Amino acid sequence: MDRKMIKKALVVGINSYKSSAVPRLNGCVNDMEDIAALMSSIGYEVFKLRDEAATHSAITGWLNEARAQANAGVVSGLVYFHAGHGTQIKDTGGEEADGLDEGILTYDSAQVGGAWSNLILDDWMSEWMKGITALIPIGIIADTCYSGGMNRDIPPQSSPRFVSPPGGSHIPTGAPRIGLSPMEITRKDPDRIMFSACRGDQTAADALIDGRWRGAFSWAYGVAARERIRSNGALLLRVRSLIQQKGFVQIPQMEILP
C-alpha cells in the first residue's frame, strides 16, 4: 500500500523573548494563529511554536526532521512561517552583496561575547534547503526584518521587528538585498520561494491594524492568500497593494530559493 503523503507547515510567532535585551512585540502570536488557520484550510498539517516554545533547538529540530521526511517521500510540501524579530551580523563568507548576513531571533537568542547566540541565519537556511533533494514545493514566509535604518518610516501605534546587534547596526558595504519583480516571479513560476516582509534596507511593522495587533505583512499575506490568487507574482502585487492602503511604506519581497 502506498504511503499517504502530507503537506507540513511550521508556524512560529514570538512576542516575548527570554533575553531582556530583546524588546517585546505585540502581533506575532496573532500572526501565528492566523497563518496557522490559513495553512490548515489549504490542507497542511500545522505545527505551532509560540514564545518560550520557539527555541532554536525546537525550530531547527522540526525543520531537520521535516527535511528527512521530505527526502524519504513522506512529505509533499513544506512551509516555514516566522513572525518575530530579525537582526544582522557581518558576513564572513563573502556571499552577501551588502556584506551582511541576516538572522532570525529565536526565543532563547541572547547576547554572548558581543554577538547574538541561537540565531537562525540565512546561511543555515540555505544549507537546509540544499539538503532537500525531493522535488517538492517549499515556502519560507518571514515577517521580520534585518535593518534598523528605516525606523522613521514606521507609522504611529507600531514598532519595527528588528533588534540591533550588540554594538549597533552594521553599515552595508553594497546594495541592499532586494527580491525579484512580480513579473519575473510570474514568468519563472518557482516551486521554492521566500516571501519576506520588506526590502533589506527597511523594517517590518508590528502594528495595530483594524483594532488588533498584527504584522503588517502577515495581515496582508493572510488577506491576499485567502483570495486564492493563482500566481506568486500576482500574490506579491496584491500584498504590496494592501500594505500601501494601510499607510505602510515597507515593500514585501519574493526570492527564488536554491
GUSEBA-32421 format. One line per field, with one value per residue: residue in one letter; x, y, z of N, C-alpha, C, O in turn. Coordinates in steps of 0.05 Angstrom, whole numbers, padded with zeros to 5 digits, always signed. Example, Ala and Ser with C-alpha at 12.3 -4.5 7.8 and 13.67 -1.06 7.14 Angstrom:
code <- (A	S)
n.x <- (+00264	+00257)
n.y <- (-00114	-00045)
n.z <- (+00156	+00142)
ca.x <- (+00246	+00273)
ca.y <- (-00090	-00021)
ca.z <- (+00156	+00143)
c.x <- (+00264	+00258)
c.y <- (-00066	+00001)
c.z <- (+00156	+00157)
o.x <- (+00285	+00268)
o.y <- (-00066	+00023)
o.z <- (+00169	+00161)
//
This chain:
code <- (M	D	R	K	M	I	K	K	A	L	V	V	G	I	N	S	Y	K	S	S	A	V	P	R	L	N	G	C	V	N	D	M	E	D	I	A	A	L	M	S	S	I	G	Y	E	V	F	K	L	R	D	E	A	A	T	H	S	A	I	T	G	W	L	N	E	A	R	A	Q	A	N	A	G	V	V	S	G	L	V	Y	F	H	A	G	H	G	T	Q	I	K	D	T	G	G	E	E	A	D	G	L	D	E	G	I	L	T	Y	D	S	A	Q	V	G	G	A	W	S	N	L	I	L	D	D	W	M	S	E	W	M	K	G	I	T	A	L	I	P	I	G	I	I	A	D	T	C	Y	S	G	G	M	N	R	D	I	P	P	Q	S	S	P	R	F	V	S	P	P	G	G	S	H	I	P	T	G	A	P	R	I	G	L	S	P	M	E	I	T	R	K	D	P	D	R	I	M	F	S	A	C	R	G	D	Q	T	A	A	D	A	L	I	D	G	R	W	R	G	A	F	S	W	A	Y	G	V	A	A	R	E	R	I	R	S	N	G	A	L	L	L	R	V	R	S	L	I	Q	Q	K	G	F	V	Q	I	P	Q	M	E	I	L	P)
n.x <- (+00017	+00011	+00044	+00011	+00021	+00038	+00027	+00066	+00070	+00108	+00094	+00110	+00109	+00132	+00125	+00146	+00211	+00265	+00311	+00323	+00343	+00318	+00266	+00196	+00145	+00080	+00043	+00057	+00042	-00012	-00007	+00015	-00028	-00066	-00041	-00032	-00084	-00098	-00061	-00078	-00129	-00118	-00100	-00053	-00014	-00006	+00043	+00051	+00092	+00102	+00126	+00159	+00164	+00187	+00243	+00313	+00331	+00282	+00258	+00297	+00303	+00252	+00252	+00295	+00277	+00232	+00257	+00284	+00239	+00216	+00255	+00250	+00204	+00156	+00133	+00099	+00101	+00127	+00123	+00150	+00136	+00150	+00143	+00170	+00228	+00283	+00354	+00422	+00487	+00557	+00579	+00621	+00635	+00634	+00591	+00548	+00520	+00514	+00548	+00529	+00502	+00437	+00393	+00346	+00316	+00308	+00268	+00305	+00350	+00408	+00453	+00520	+00586	+00592	+00560	+00500	+00471	+00444	+00416	+00377	+00407	+00412	+00448	+00447	+00394	+00398	+00432	+00401	+00358	+00385	+00395	+00348	+00329	+00286	+00236	+00197	+00147	+00167	+00160	+00183	+00164	+00173	+00160	+00193	+00251	+00315	+00342	+00355	+00352	+00308	+00271	+00245	+00204	+00163	+00095	+00052	+00032	+00057	+00115	+00183	+00203	+00256	+00321	+00378	+00445	+00494	+00530	+00510	+00478	+00504	+00539	+00518	+00559	+00548	+00496	+00428	+00392	+00347	+00288	+00260	+00224	+00151	+00136	+00180	+00176	+00126	+00138	+00178	+00154	+00166	+00179	+00201	+00205	+00220	+00185	+00186	+00179	+00196	+00241	+00314	+00334	+00295	+00245	+00201	+00134	+00104	+00041	-00020	-00076	-00137	-00158	-00131	-00071	-00021	+00027	+00043	+00055	+00042	-00013	-00031	-00014	-00045	-00097	-00093	-00077	-00122	-00155	-00145	-00108	-00076	-00022	+00046	+00070	+00026	+00004	+00044	+00040	-00012	-00007	+00030	-00001	-00044	-00015	+00004	-00045	-00058	-00023	+00031	+00102	+00136	+00161	+00143	+00181	+00201	+00237	+00272	+00288	+00345)
n.y <- (-00024	+00044	+00098	+00152	+00217	+00279	+00349	+00396	+00446	+00492	+00539	+00598	+00644	+00698	+00738	+00751	+00748	+00711	+00739	+00801	+00841	+00842	+00874	+00871	+00847	+00854	+00833	+00783	+00731	+00732	+00735	+00684	+00651	+00665	+00653	+00599	+00579	+00591	+00558	+00508	+00507	+00499	+00449	+00434	+00401	+00428	+00454	+00489	+00539	+00581	+00638	+00620	+00567	+00569	+00557	+00556	+00504	+00476	+00497	+00489	+00434	+00414	+00431	+00402	+00349	+00350	+00357	+00308	+00275	+00293	+00278	+00225	+00214	+00223	+00272	+00321	+00375	+00436	+00488	+00543	+00589	+00650	+00697	+00751	+00781	+00804	+00807	+00828	+00807	+00813	+00790	+00736	+00701	+00721	+00717	+00752	+00808	+00857	+00854	+00834	+00784	+00757	+00746	+00708	+00718	+00671	+00646	+00638	+00668	+00705	+00756	+00743	+00747	+00795	+00785	+00758	+00698	+00634	+00646	+00639	+00634	+00663	+00634	+00584	+00569	+00566	+00522	+00483	+00481	+00465	+00413	+00386	+00341	+00321	+00335	+00379	+00429	+00487	+00535	+00594	+00640	+00702	+00745	+00790	+00831	+00858	+00905	+00967	+01017	+01045	+01062	+01110	+01110	+01080	+01078	+01114	+01080	+01031	+00987	+00969	+00904	+00889	+00879	+00911	+00889	+00872	+00930	+00961	+00976	+00947	+00976	+00971	+00946	+00944	+00940	+00939	+00879	+00857	+00829	+00791	+00820	+00824	+00809	+00778	+00736	+00714	+00697	+00658	+00623	+00594	+00536	+00537	+00585	+00647	+00690	+00753	+00806	+00858	+00903	+00896	+00941	+00962	+00965	+00918	+00925	+00920	+00925	+00961	+00941	+00951	+00950	+00908	+00877	+00863	+00837	+00879	+00857	+00801	+00805	+00827	+00786	+00743	+00761	+00766	+00714	+00684	+00699	+00666	+00674	+00661	+00661	+00669	+00718	+00753	+00749	+00773	+00826	+00839	+00835	+00876	+00920	+00920	+00931	+00982	+01009	+01012	+01049	+01038	+01037	+00996	+00946	+00887	+00828	+00777	+00718	+00670	+00606	+00562)
n.z <- (+00000	-00017	+00016	+00048	+00028	+00059	+00069	+00104	+00155	+00191	+00239	+00268	+00322	+00359	+00412	+00463	+00489	+00518	+00534	+00565	+00534	+00487	+00455	+00471	+00427	+00396	+00359	+00339	+00356	+00345	+00289	+00280	+00295	+00256	+00207	+00215	+00215	+00163	+00134	+00151	+00128	+00074	+00071	+00099	+00148	+00210	+00253	+00311	+00343	+00397	+00431	+00490	+00474	+00425	+00414	+00393	+00385	+00381	+00335	+00293	+00300	+00285	+00231	+00210	+00218	+00184	+00135	+00129	+00127	+00079	+00042	+00047	+00021	+00046	+00055	+00019	+00011	+00040	+00089	+00122	+00168	+00200	+00251	+00282	+00314	+00275	+00258	+00244	+00222	+00211	+00148	+00139	+00101	+00050	+00015	+00013	-00020	+00005	+00047	+00095	+00138	+00148	+00204	+00242	+00304	+00356	+00412	+00454	+00439	+00454	+00478	+00471	+00485	+00454	+00410	+00379	+00402	+00383	+00335	+00275	+00218	+00152	+00121	+00145	+00133	+00078	+00070	+00094	+00058	+00011	+00025	+00017	-00025	-00050	-00099	-00085	-00070	-00033	+00017	+00048	+00094	+00120	+00169	+00190	+00200	+00177	+00183	+00215	+00196	+00176	+00213	+00222	+00186	+00206	+00222	+00270	+00331	+00323	+00316	+00299	+00274	+00290	+00317	+00339	+00329	+00381	+00399	+00359	+00295	+00235	+00179	+00113	+00060	+00007	-00043	-00018	-00001	-00048	-00074	-00130	-00186	-00191	-00243	-00260	-00223	-00236	-00289	-00281	-00245	-00194	-00152	-00103	-00056	-00022	+00018	+00040	+00089	+00076	+00041	+00042	+00066	+00097	+00150	+00182	+00201	+00265	+00284	+00301	+00271	+00245	+00296	+00321	+00342	+00296	+00248	+00194	+00144	+00151	+00161	+00111	+00076	+00094	+00081	+00024	+00008	+00020	-00020	-00060	-00102	-00163	-00184	-00159	-00170	-00177	-00127	-00096	-00114	-00097	-00041	-00032	-00048	-00010	+00037	+00026	+00023	+00077	+00095	+00104	+00088	+00077	+00032	+00010	-00008	-00055	-00065	-00104	-00082	-00073)
ca.x <- (+00000	+00026	+00041	-00003	+00039	+00025	+00040	+00071	+00077	+00117	+00085	+00123	+00104	+00146	+00122	+00163	+00236	+00278	+00330	+00312	+00354	+00301	+00240	+00172	+00128	+00052	+00026	+00069	+00026	-00036	+00001	+00018	-00054	-00080	-00028	-00037	-00111	-00097	-00048	-00096	-00151	-00110	-00091	-00027	-00012	+00007	+00055	+00055	+00110	+00098	+00141	+00180	+00167	+00200	+00272	+00329	+00331	+00256	+00254	+00316	+00296	+00229	+00259	+00312	+00260	+00216	+00275	+00287	+00214	+00213	+00273	+00240	+00180	+00132	+00122	+00096	+00104	+00136	+00122	+00160	+00128	+00162	+00137	+00186	+00250	+00307	+00378	+00442	+00514	+00576	+00584	+00649	+00640	+00636	+00569	+00527	+00527	+00515	+00568	+00516	+00484	+00412	+00387	+00320	+00319	+00291	+00262	+00329	+00372	+00419	+00479	+00542	+00612	+00589	+00544	+00476	+00472	+00418	+00402	+00374	+00419	+00405	+00466	+00437	+00370	+00406	+00442	+00377	+00344	+00400	+00394	+00322	+00333	+00259	+00226	+00171	+00145	+00176	+00157	+00191	+00149	+00185	+00151	+00214	+00268	+00343	+00354	+00344	+00356	+00284	+00252	+00229	+00181	+00143	+00073	+00044	+00020	+00071	+00143	+00197	+00210	+00285	+00337	+00405	+00466	+00509	+00547	+00495	+00474	+00527	+00534	+00521	+00581	+00538	+00468	+00411	+00380	+00320	+00278	+00253	+00199	+00128	+00136	+00199	+00165	+00105	+00149	+00193	+00136	+00183	+00167	+00215	+00205	+00220	+00168	+00194	+00162	+00205	+00268	+00336	+00340	+00271	+00236	+00174	+00118	+00087	+00023	-00048	-00090	-00166	-00163	-00118	-00042	-00012	+00048	+00030	+00059	+00026	-00041	-00036	-00010	-00068	-00119	-00088	-00077	-00150	-00169	-00138	-00094	-00064	+00007	+00061	+00074	+00002	+00001	+00062	+00029	-00035	+00003	+00041	-00023	-00058	+00002	+00004	-00071	-00058	-00004	+00058	+00119	+00152	+00155	+00149	+00198	+00200	+00261	+00272	+00307	+00361)
ca.y <- (+00000	+00069	+00116	+00177	+00240	+00301	+00375	+00404	+00474	+00502	+00567	+00608	+00672	+00704	+00765	+00755	+00734	+00705	+00760	+00827	+00859	+00840	+00887	+00856	+00853	+00851	+00820	+00758	+00707	+00735	+00727	+00655	+00638	+00670	+00638	+00570	+00573	+00592	+00534	+00485	+00508	+00490	+00421	+00430	+00393	+00451	+00452	+00517	+00545	+00608	+00649	+00604	+00541	+00573	+00558	+00550	+00474	+00467	+00505	+00474	+00406	+00409	+00434	+00379	+00325	+00353	+00352	+00279	+00263	+00300	+00262	+00197	+00212	+00224	+00299	+00331	+00404	+00447	+00516	+00553	+00617	+00661	+00725	+00758	+00799	+00796	+00823	+00825	+00803	+00816	+00766	+00728	+00682	+00735	+00710	+00772	+00832	+00880	+00849	+00827	+00761	+00762	+00725	+00709	+00712	+00651	+00654	+00637	+00683	+00722	+00769	+00728	+00755	+00816	+00776	+00743	+00669	+00620	+00657	+00622	+00651	+00657	+00614	+00558	+00562	+00558	+00494	+00466	+00479	+00449	+00386	+00374	+00332	+00315	+00357	+00387	+00458	+00496	+00564	+00607	+00665	+00714	+00772	+00800	+00848	+00856	+00931	+00987	+01043	+01058	+01064	+01134	+01106	+01064	+01095	+01113	+01055	+01008	+00985	+00951	+00877	+00888	+00884	+00916	+00872	+00886	+00950	+00977	+00964	+00948	+00991	+00954	+00952	+00942	+00946	+00923	+00855	+00862	+00806	+00793	+00834	+00807	+00798	+00756	+00714	+00701	+00683	+00634	+00606	+00576	+00519	+00543	+00614	+00660	+00714	+00768	+00829	+00884	+00903	+00893	+00967	+00972	+00950	+00906	+00938	+00907	+00948	+00959	+00941	+00945	+00945	+00883	+00877	+00845	+00845	+00889	+00837	+00777	+00812	+00829	+00760	+00726	+00770	+00760	+00685	+00674	+00706	+00645	+00685	+00637	+00662	+00682	+00746	+00768	+00749	+00793	+00852	+00843	+00840	+00903	+00939	+00920	+00944	+01010	+01020	+01017	+01071	+01028	+01040	+00972	+00934	+00858	+00817	+00748	+00708	+00641	+00592	+00542)
ca.z <- (+00000	-00018	+00039	+00043	+00031	+00072	+00069	+00132	+00159	+00217	+00241	+00293	+00330	+00384	+00423	+00486	+00488	+00543	+00540	+00570	+00514	+00463	+00461	+00467	+00405	+00404	+00339	+00327	+00363	+00328	+00262	+00281	+00295	+00231	+00185	+00220	+00205	+00133	+00124	+00156	+00109	+00048	+00072	+00112	+00176	+00221	+00280	+00321	+00365	+00405	+00454	+00502	+00460	+00399	+00419	+00370	+00381	+00373	+00307	+00275	+00302	+00268	+00203	+00202	+00216	+00160	+00112	+00127	+00118	+00051	+00026	+00049	+00006	+00064	+00055	-00009	+00011	+00065	+00093	+00148	+00173	+00225	+00258	+00305	+00310	+00260	+00263	+00223	+00231	+00189	+00132	+00139	+00079	+00025	-00003	+00012	-00035	+00023	+00068	+00119	+00140	+00162	+00223	+00257	+00332	+00369	+00439	+00471	+00429	+00475	+00471	+00483	+00474	+00434	+00387	+00385	+00400	+00376	+00312	+00251	+00198	+00124	+00111	+00154	+00118	+00051	+00072	+00099	+00033	-00008	+00034	+00010	-00052	-00061	-00116	-00073	-00065	-00007	+00021	+00073	+00097	+00143	+00177	+00207	+00183	+00183	+00182	+00233	+00184	+00166	+00235	+00220	+00169	+00220	+00230	+00298	+00342	+00311	+00322	+00280	+00282	+00286	+00341	+00331	+00340	+00401	+00388	+00340	+00268	+00216	+00154	+00089	+00042	-00020	-00047	-00001	-00013	-00060	-00088	-00158	-00192	-00194	-00270	-00261	-00207	-00252	-00312	-00273	-00231	-00179	-00132	-00078	-00054	+00004	+00017	+00063	+00096	+00066	+00029	+00060	+00079	+00110	+00174	+00181	+00222	+00284	+00285	+00307	+00246	+00249	+00325	+00331	+00336	+00274	+00230	+00170	+00123	+00156	+00156	+00082	+00064	+00100	+00065	-00004	+00003	+00021	-00045	-00079	-00125	-00176	-00188	-00138	-00177	-00172	-00097	-00086	-00121	-00080	-00014	-00032	-00050	+00015	+00056	+00019	+00030	+00106	+00101	+00109	+00065	+00072	+00006	+00012	-00029	-00061	-00077	-00111	-00066	-00088)
c.x <- (+00018	+00022	+00027	+00017	+00024	+00041	+00043	+00079	+00085	+00110	+00094	+00115	+00116	+00141	+00142	+00188	+00249	+00296	+00316	+00322	+00337	+00274	+00217	+00157	+00099	+00036	+00034	+00052	-00001	-00031	+00003	-00009	-00069	-00068	-00031	-00064	-00112	-00084	-00065	-00118	-00144	-00095	-00064	-00031	+00005	+00018	+00062	+00075	+00107	+00115	+00161	+00184	+00183	+00230	+00287	+00328	+00304	+00251	+00271	+00311	+00273	+00237	+00277	+00296	+00243	+00232	+00279	+00262	+00208	+00230	+00265	+00214	+00154	+00118	+00121	+00098	+00111	+00132	+00134	+00153	+00139	+00155	+00153	+00208	+00271	+00330	+00398	+00469	+00532	+00580	+00613	+00655	+00641	+00614	+00550	+00537	+00530	+00534	+00556	+00501	+00460	+00406	+00360	+00326	+00299	+00286	+00286	+00353	+00382	+00445	+00501	+00567	+00610	+00574	+00519	+00482	+00444	+00402	+00397	+00383	+00410	+00423	+00457	+00412	+00378	+00416	+00420	+00362	+00358	+00399	+00368	+00324	+00306	+00249	+00198	+00170	+00152	+00172	+00167	+00179	+00159	+00174	+00170	+00231	+00296	+00357	+00340	+00344	+00331	+00263	+00235	+00204	+00159	+00121	+00068	+00031	+00032	+00100	+00156	+00203	+00240	+00299	+00366	+00424	+00481	+00529	+00534	+00495	+00499	+00519	+00538	+00544	+00572	+00509	+00451	+00399	+00352	+00313	+00272	+00228	+00176	+00128	+00156	+00189	+00144	+00117	+00164	+00176	+00150	+00168	+00178	+00219	+00209	+00204	+00175	+00179	+00170	+00232	+00289	+00343	+00316	+00265	+00208	+00159	+00103	+00066	-00005	-00064	-00119	-00172	-00149	-00088	-00035	+00014	+00034	+00032	+00042	-00004	-00048	-00033	-00034	-00092	-00116	-00089	-00105	-00166	-00162	-00126	-00076	-00034	+00021	+00066	+00050	-00003	+00019	+00051	+00005	-00027	+00014	+00019	-00038	-00041	+00002	-00022	-00072	-00037	+00024	+00076	+00136	+00142	+00162	+00164	+00194	+00225	+00258	+00295	+00321	+00348)
c.y <- (+00025	+00085	+00142	+00200	+00263	+00327	+00385	+00433	+00479	+00531	+00577	+00637	+00677	+00733	+00771	+00737	+00730	+00727	+00787	+00848	+00859	+00852	+00868	+00865	+00847	+00834	+00793	+00733	+00709	+00727	+00696	+00642	+00641	+00653	+00608	+00562	+00573	+00567	+00509	+00484	+00499	+00464	+00415	+00419	+00413	+00445	+00481	+00518	+00574	+00614	+00628	+00576	+00544	+00577	+00551	+00520	+00464	+00473	+00489	+00444	+00398	+00410	+00411	+00353	+00327	+00349	+00323	+00266	+00269	+00282	+00232	+00193	+00213	+00251	+00310	+00361	+00414	+00477	+00522	+00582	+00626	+00690	+00731	+00778	+00786	+00814	+00818	+00820	+00807	+00789	+00760	+00710	+00695	+00729	+00733	+00798	+00857	+00877	+00840	+00800	+00769	+00739	+00730	+00702	+00690	+00660	+00657	+00651	+00702	+00734	+00755	+00737	+00775	+00807	+00762	+00713	+00658	+00635	+00635	+00640	+00643	+00635	+00586	+00550	+00554	+00529	+00475	+00461	+00461	+00419	+00372	+00366	+00325	+00340	+00364	+00417	+00465	+00526	+00573	+00634	+00679	+00742	+00782	+00818	+00848	+00883	+00950	+01014	+01058	+01061	+01089	+01131	+01088	+01083	+01095	+01087	+01030	+01009	+00966	+00924	+00873	+00893	+00888	+00896	+00886	+00905	+00967	+00965	+00967	+00964	+00973	+00964	+00951	+00948	+00929	+00900	+00861	+00838	+00811	+00809	+00815	+00794	+00775	+00731	+00699	+00685	+00658	+00614	+00585	+00559	+00524	+00573	+00623	+00686	+00729	+00795	+00855	+00881	+00901	+00918	+00979	+00956	+00940	+00916	+00917	+00928	+00941	+00963	+00933	+00937	+00921	+00885	+00855	+00854	+00855	+00869	+00813	+00782	+00812	+00802	+00742	+00734	+00761	+00730	+00673	+00682	+00686	+00655	+00663	+00638	+00676	+00711	+00763	+00769	+00771	+00821	+00859	+00850	+00869	+00924	+00942	+00935	+00974	+01023	+01027	+01038	+01063	+01031	+01016	+00958	+00904	+00848	+00787	+00740	+00678	+00628	+00570	+00514)
c.z <- (+00000	+00007	+00030	+00048	+00043	+00067	+00098	+00133	+00188	+00219	+00269	+00297	+00357	+00391	+00445	+00484	+00515	+00552	+00544	+00550	+00489	+00469	+00455	+00442	+00413	+00384	+00329	+00332	+00348	+00299	+00260	+00279	+00268	+00208	+00190	+00210	+00175	+00123	+00128	+00136	+00081	+00049	+00085	+00140	+00190	+00249	+00288	+00344	+00372	+00430	+00464	+00489	+00435	+00403	+00393	+00364	+00372	+00344	+00288	+00277	+00284	+00238	+00193	+00200	+00190	+00135	+00108	+00117	+00088	+00034	+00027	+00033	+00022	+00061	+00026	-00011	+00038	+00066	+00121	+00150	+00200	+00228	+00283	+00297	+00291	+00267	+00240	+00237	+00206	+00175	+00131	+00116	+00052	+00005	-00007	-00001	-00017	+00046	+00094	+00117	+00156	+00181	+00236	+00286	+00341	+00398	+00457	+00459	+00451	+00465	+00486	+00469	+00451	+00409	+00397	+00383	+00392	+00355	+00292	+00228	+00170	+00112	+00120	+00138	+00089	+00050	+00077	+00073	+00013	-00001	+00027	-00020	-00066	-00076	-00106	-00070	-00036	-00005	+00048	+00074	+00122	+00148	+00199	+00189	+00194	+00182	+00202	+00221	+00176	+00188	+00234	+00203	+00182	+00230	+00260	+00305	+00328	+00319	+00303	+00291	+00276	+00312	+00331	+00343	+00362	+00389	+00367	+00312	+00252	+00192	+00130	+00072	+00013	-00021	-00028	-00016	-00022	-00076	-00117	-00162	-00195	-00222	-00272	-00246	-00223	-00276	-00304	-00258	-00214	-00159	-00104	-00075	-00025	+00001	+00043	+00065	+00083	+00052	+00050	+00075	+00092	+00135	+00169	+00206	+00238	+00292	+00293	+00281	+00251	+00278	+00336	+00324	+00317	+00263	+00204	+00147	+00127	+00152	+00126	+00068	+00069	+00084	+00036	-00010	+00004	-00004	-00067	-00105	-00137	-00177	-00164	-00144	-00171	-00141	-00086	-00091	-00102	-00051	-00012	-00032	-00023	+00036	+00051	+00027	+00060	+00114	+00108	+00084	+00059	+00046	+00007	-00013	-00032	-00075	-00084	-00095	-00082	-00086)
o.x <- (+00037	+00000	+00032	+00028	+00000	+00065	+00024	+00093	+00072	+00119	+00085	+00115	+00109	+00152	+00154	+00186	+00243	+00297	+00299	+00312	+00342	+00259	+00218	+00158	+00094	+00016	+00020	+00049	-00011	-00047	-00007	-00013	-00081	-00082	-00034	-00068	-00125	-00095	-00066	-00127	-00161	-00080	-00054	-00050	+00028	+00005	+00076	+00076	+00110	+00119	+00179	+00204	+00193	+00241	+00275	+00325	+00303	+00240	+00262	+00314	+00274	+00229	+00273	+00301	+00239	+00222	+00278	+00263	+00198	+00221	+00273	+00204	+00133	+00093	+00141	+00096	+00102	+00138	+00128	+00164	+00138	+00160	+00149	+00208	+00275	+00327	+00391	+00474	+00523	+00584	+00630	+00679	+00649	+00616	+00535	+00558	+00546	+00536	+00570	+00489	+00461	+00413	+00351	+00339	+00276	+00298	+00288	+00376	+00366	+00458	+00502	+00570	+00625	+00576	+00517	+00495	+00424	+00377	+00412	+00368	+00402	+00414	+00458	+00409	+00365	+00410	+00419	+00354	+00346	+00402	+00365	+00321	+00305	+00252	+00178	+00191	+00144	+00180	+00161	+00183	+00154	+00179	+00163	+00226	+00301	+00382	+00316	+00337	+00333	+00239	+00212	+00186	+00139	+00126	+00079	+00019	+00017	+00110	+00143	+00208	+00248	+00290	+00377	+00420	+00480	+00544	+00547	+00509	+00514	+00495	+00559	+00548	+00589	+00497	+00459	+00396	+00334	+00329	+00278	+00212	+00181	+00119	+00150	+00193	+00144	+00108	+00162	+00182	+00147	+00146	+00166	+00235	+00202	+00210	+00170	+00168	+00153	+00244	+00284	+00357	+00315	+00278	+00192	+00169	+00090	+00073	-00013	-00065	-00124	-00187	-00155	-00081	-00041	+00023	+00016	+00013	+00028	-00018	-00067	-00048	-00044	-00107	-00135	-00100	-00110	-00188	-00171	-00134	-00062	-00021	+00009	+00066	+00053	-00013	+00011	+00052	+00003	-00038	+00009	+00021	-00044	-00052	+00001	-00022	-00087	-00035	+00039	+00066	+00149	+00119	+00186	+00161	+00184	+00234	+00242	+00317	+00310	+00358)
o.y <- (+00027	+00087	+00152	+00202	+00267	+00326	+00382	+00443	+00470	+00547	+00567	+00653	+00663	+00751	+00792	+00713	+00745	+00734	+00794	+00870	+00876	+00842	+00852	+00889	+00835	+00820	+00781	+00716	+00688	+00714	+00684	+00623	+00622	+00641	+00592	+00541	+00556	+00554	+00492	+00462	+00491	+00456	+00393	+00427	+00417	+00432	+00495	+00501	+00592	+00597	+00620	+00564	+00524	+00598	+00540	+00511	+00445	+00456	+00477	+00430	+00378	+00393	+00401	+00337	+00307	+00337	+00313	+00247	+00253	+00272	+00217	+00171	+00205	+00252	+00307	+00372	+00403	+00491	+00508	+00599	+00612	+00706	+00718	+00789	+00762	+00834	+00806	+00828	+00805	+00769	+00777	+00703	+00682	+00736	+00734	+00808	+00874	+00894	+00840	+00794	+00785	+00716	+00753	+00682	+00691	+00680	+00675	+00645	+00714	+00724	+00755	+00734	+00774	+00821	+00754	+00704	+00673	+00636	+00616	+00658	+00621	+00620	+00567	+00526	+00536	+00514	+00453	+00438	+00444	+00402	+00347	+00383	+00323	+00362	+00356	+00430	+00452	+00540	+00560	+00650	+00669	+00760	+00783	+00820	+00840	+00884	+00949	+01033	+01082	+01064	+01089	+01147	+01083	+01102	+01077	+01073	+01011	+01030	+00949	+00921	+00856	+00910	+00872	+00886	+00911	+00898	+00986	+00946	+00987	+00967	+00961	+00988	+00957	+00958	+00906	+00900	+00870	+00827	+00833	+00813	+00791	+00771	+00754	+00709	+00674	+00663	+00638	+00590	+00561	+00567	+00517	+00584	+00608	+00702	+00719	+00805	+00873	+00859	+00904	+00917	+01003	+00936	+00952	+00916	+00899	+00946	+00918	+00985	+00911	+00918	+00913	+00893	+00832	+00877	+00842	+00866	+00803	+00765	+00800	+00796	+00729	+00717	+00751	+00722	+00654	+00671	+00689	+00647	+00649	+00618	+00694	+00728	+00785	+00790	+00786	+00838	+00881	+00867	+00883	+00945	+00964	+00951	+00990	+01046	+01045	+01044	+01079	+01027	+01015	+00958	+00898	+00858	+00774	+00753	+00664	+00637	+00560	+00495)
o.z <- (+00015	+00018	+00009	+00070	+00038	+00061	+00113	+00116	+00207	+00202	+00290	+00279	+00376	+00378	+00446	+00478	+00534	+00576	+00528	+00548	+00471	+00487	+00436	+00435	+00434	+00393	+00313	+00315	+00339	+00286	+00241	+00263	+00258	+00193	+00171	+00198	+00163	+00104	+00111	+00127	+00065	+00031	+00082	+00154	+00183	+00265	+00274	+00361	+00354	+00447	+00449	+00493	+00424	+00396	+00374	+00341	+00356	+00329	+00269	+00257	+00271	+00223	+00171	+00181	+00177	+00116	+00085	+00101	+00074	+00013	+00009	+00033	+00012	+00064	+00012	-00033	+00058	+00046	+00140	+00134	+00219	+00210	+00304	+00275	+00291	+00282	+00220	+00260	+00184	+00187	+00124	+00111	+00032	-00018	-00027	+00005	-00022	+00063	+00115	+00096	+00174	+00176	+00239	+00291	+00333	+00407	+00473	+00468	+00466	+00446	+00511	+00445	+00432	+00389	+00420	+00364	+00393	+00357	+00291	+00219	+00165	+00095	+00104	+00131	+00078	+00032	+00066	+00068	+00000	-00018	+00031	-00037	-00090	-00068	-00118	-00068	-00017	-00023	+00068	+00055	+00144	+00132	+00222	+00165	+00216	+00181	+00205	+00235	+00169	+00182	+00244	+00205	+00169	+00244	+00274	+00288	+00321	+00328	+00291	+00315	+00260	+00328	+00316	+00365	+00363	+00370	+00357	+00307	+00254	+00185	+00127	+00069	-00005	-00002	-00022	-00040	-00006	-00091	-00128	-00143	-00201	-00225	-00285	-00255	-00224	-00282	-00318	-00259	-00218	-00150	-00084	-00090	-00006	-00017	+00065	+00045	+00080	+00052	+00074	+00095	+00098	+00141	+00155	+00228	+00227	+00307	+00291	+00271	+00260	+00282	+00359	+00301	+00321	+00267	+00194	+00132	+00108	+00140	+00118	+00050	+00051	+00075	+00024	-00030	-00010	-00008	-00090	-00127	-00122	-00173	-00151	-00126	-00160	-00132	-00068	-00073	-00093	-00039	+00007	-00018	-00015	+00052	+00070	+00036	+00068	+00138	+00119	+00062	+00039	+00040	+00006	-00035	-00014	-00094	-00072	-00095	-00101	-00097)
//
